[in-house]
Amino acid sequence: MKIGLYFGSFNPIHVGHLIIAQSLFQRGGLDQVWFVVSPQNPLKKQESLAHEHDRFRMVELAIDDNYQFRASDVEFRMPRPSYTIDTLAYLTDKFPQHQFSIFLGSDNLRHFHKWKNYQAILENYPIFVYPRPGEVKKLDHAGVSYIDAPLLDISATFIRKSIQEGLSVRYLLPQKVEEYILDKKLYQ
């Protein structure tokens, strides 16, 4: 099977993530999309990061009615911080029957050269790049495909701030995710 890996902190997962995943799934000729919840991104601060199990559960809730999507906690059992190349190597070894590719927002191209063994990723795994507001950087490589997807400017930071301010986040999150956040009192 062709599996697209969508790495992220998903802090929290929101409708923008889901719309992008659906667009890349359809346009990338994939069989499934796995949302890989990253416990710690080496290029981001840990501030206001909900517990990894809460973030994983929110992903499960967000995608539970879509058999083409799957939540993955594979990085929870790996050394930290998480490096994409290590996760790709692990998954390739564990699931040799699958062909893995990764999703990248165009904003990640600015720092892609700083990723651990980024050349190995380029040479061994297809990369699907989706547009991000204000980003025009391109990476010219045979393994990189630019996928037409809605240009969304929905951020988890905005959602967390809205929750802290007691504002509604209706329509920004799947309803089950919003209910989970309110029930667990996350980001307050």
C-alpha positions as CSV (number, residue, x, y, z in Angstrom):
1,M,0.0,0.0,0.0
2,K,1.0,3.6,-0.6
3,I,1.0,5.4,2.8
4,G,1.3,9.1,3.2
5,L,2.7,10.1,6.6
6,Y,1.5,13.3,8.1
7,F,3.8,14.2,10.9
8,G,2.8,16.8,13.5
9,S,2.3,17.8,17.1
10,F,-1.5,18.1,16.4
11,N,-1.8,20.4,19.4
12,P,-4.7,20.2,18.7
13,I,-5.6,18.6,15.4
14,H,-8.0,20.9,13.5
15,V,-10.1,21.0,10.4
16,G,-7.2,22.5,8.4
17,H,-5.1,19.3,9.1
18,L,-8.0,17.2,8.0
19,I,-8.7,19.2,4.8
20,I,-5.0,19.0,3.8
21,A,-4.8,15.3,4.6
22,Q,-7.9,14.6,2.4
23,S,-6.5,16.7,-0.5
24,L,-3.1,15.0,-0.4
25,F,-4.8,11.6,-0.1
26,Q,-6.8,12.2,-3.2
27,R,-4.2,13.9,-5.3
28,G,-1.3,11.8,-4.2
29,G,-2.7,8.5,-5.3
30,L,-2.4,7.1,-1.8
31,D,-4.1,4.1,-0.1
32,Q,-4.0,5.6,3.4
33,V,-2.8,8.6,5.4
34,W,-1.2,8.0,8.8
35,F,-1.2,10.9,11.2
36,V,2.1,10.5,13.1
37,V,1.7,12.3,16.4
38,S,5.2,13.7,17.3
39,P,5.9,13.8,21.0
40,Q,8.7,16.4,20.5
41,N,9.6,18.3,17.4
42,P,13.4,19.1,17.6
43,L,12.8,22.4,15.9
44,K,9.9,23.6,18.1
45,K,9.6,24.6,21.7
46,Q,7.6,22.4,24.1
47,E,5.5,25.4,25.5
48,S,1.8,24.7,25.8
49,L,2.1,21.3,24.4
50,A,-0.7,19.0,25.6
51,H,0.3,15.5,26.8
52,E,1.2,13.3,23.8
53,H,-1.6,10.8,24.8
54,D,-4.2,13.6,24.8
55,R,-3.0,14.7,21.3
56,F,-3.1,11.1,20.0
57,R,-6.6,10.7,21.4
58,M,-7.7,13.9,19.7
59,V,-6.4,12.6,16.4
60,E,-8.2,9.3,16.9
61,L,-11.5,11.2,17.6
62,A,-11.0,13.5,14.6
63,I,-10.5,10.6,12.1
64,D,-12.6,7.8,13.6
65,D,-15.1,7.8,10.8
66,N,-12.6,7.7,8.0
67,Y,-11.1,4.3,7.2
68,Q,-8.5,5.8,4.9
69,F,-7.0,7.7,7.9
70,R,-5.1,6.2,10.8
71,A,-3.5,7.6,14.0
72,S,0.0,6.5,14.8
73,D,1.9,6.8,18.1
74,V,5.0,5.1,16.7
75,E,7.2,8.0,17.8
76,F,6.1,7.6,21.5
77,R,8.4,4.5,21.8
78,M,11.3,6.0,19.9
79,P,14.2,8.2,21.3
80,R,13.5,11.9,21.7
81,P,13.5,14.2,20.1
82,S,11.9,12.6,17.1
83,Y,13.6,12.7,13.8
84,T,11.7,12.0,10.6
85,I,14.4,9.9,9.1
86,D,14.5,7.6,12.1
87,T,10.7,7.1,12.0
88,L,10.8,6.4,8.3
89,A,13.5,3.8,8.7
90,Y,11.6,2.1,11.5
91,L,8.3,2.0,9.6
92,T,10.0,0.9,6.4
93,D,11.7,-2.0,8.4
94,K,8.5,-2.9,10.2
95,F,6.2,-2.6,7.2
96,P,8.3,-3.6,4.2
97,Q,5.1,-4.2,2.1
98,H,4.2,-0.5,2.3
99,Q,5.6,2.4,0.3
100,F,5.9,5.5,2.6
101,S,5.8,9.1,1.6
102,I,5.7,12.2,3.7
103,F,3.6,15.4,3.7
104,L,5.3,18.8,4.2
105,G,3.9,22.2,4.4
106,S,5.8,24.6,2.1
107,D,6.8,26.5,5.2
108,N,8.9,23.5,6.3
109,L,11.1,23.8,3.1
110,R,12.9,26.8,4.7
111,H,14.4,24.5,7.3
112,F,14.4,21.2,5.5
113,H,18.2,21.3,5.0
114,K,18.5,21.3,8.9
115,W,16.6,18.0,9.2
116,K,18.7,15.0,10.3
117,N,19.8,13.1,7.1
118,Y,17.5,15.2,4.9
119,Q,19.3,13.9,1.8
120,A,18.3,10.3,2.7
121,I,14.7,11.4,3.0
122,L,14.9,13.1,-0.5
123,E,16.5,10.1,-2.1
124,N,14.3,7.4,-0.6
125,Y,10.9,8.8,0.1
126,P,8.4,10.7,-2.0
127,I,7.6,14.1,-0.5
128,F,4.2,15.8,-1.1
129,V,4.3,19.5,-0.4
130,Y,1.2,21.5,0.3
131,P,0.9,25.3,0.2
132,R,1.1,27.4,3.3
133,P,0.2,31.1,3.4
134,G,3.0,33.4,2.4
135,E,5.4,30.7,1.5
136,V,6.9,30.5,-2.0
137,K,10.1,28.4,-1.4
138,K,10.5,25.5,-3.8
139,L,12.7,22.5,-3.6
140,D,13.6,21.2,-7.1
141,H,14.0,17.5,-6.8
142,A,12.5,14.5,-8.6
143,G,11.1,13.1,-5.4
144,V,9.2,16.3,-4.5
145,S,5.6,16.8,-5.7
146,Y,3.7,20.0,-5.2
147,I,0.0,19.2,-4.5
148,D,-2.8,21.5,-5.1
149,A,-4.6,21.9,-1.7
150,P,-6.7,24.7,-0.2
151,L,-4.6,27.5,1.2
152,L,-5.6,27.5,4.8
153,D,-4.4,29.8,7.5
154,I,-5.8,28.0,10.5
155,S,-3.3,27.6,13.3
156,A,-3.3,25.5,16.5
157,T,-1.7,28.5,18.2
158,F,-4.8,30.6,17.4
159,I,-7.1,27.8,18.6
160,R,-5.2,27.4,21.9
161,K,-5.2,31.2,22.4
162,S,-9.0,31.3,21.7
163,I,-9.6,28.6,24.2
164,Q,-7.5,30.4,26.8
165,E,-9.6,33.5,26.2
166,G,-12.8,31.6,26.6
167,L,-13.8,32.1,22.9
168,S,-15.6,29.6,20.8
169,V,-13.5,27.3,18.5
170,R,-16.6,25.8,16.9
171,Y,-16.0,25.1,13.2
172,L,-12.2,25.1,13.7
173,L,-12.1,21.7,15.3
174,P,-14.1,18.5,14.8
175,Q,-16.9,18.5,17.4
176,K,-15.5,15.4,19.2
177,V,-12.1,17.1,19.5
178,E,-13.7,20.3,20.9
179,E,-15.7,18.2,23.4
180,Y,-12.5,16.3,24.5
181,I,-10.6,19.6,25.0
182,L,-13.4,21.0,27.1
183,D,-13.9,17.8,29.1
184,K,-10.2,17.5,29.9
185,K,-9.8,21.3,30.4
186,L,-6.9,21.4,27.9
187,Y,-5.2,24.7,27.0
188,Q,-7.0,26.6,29.7
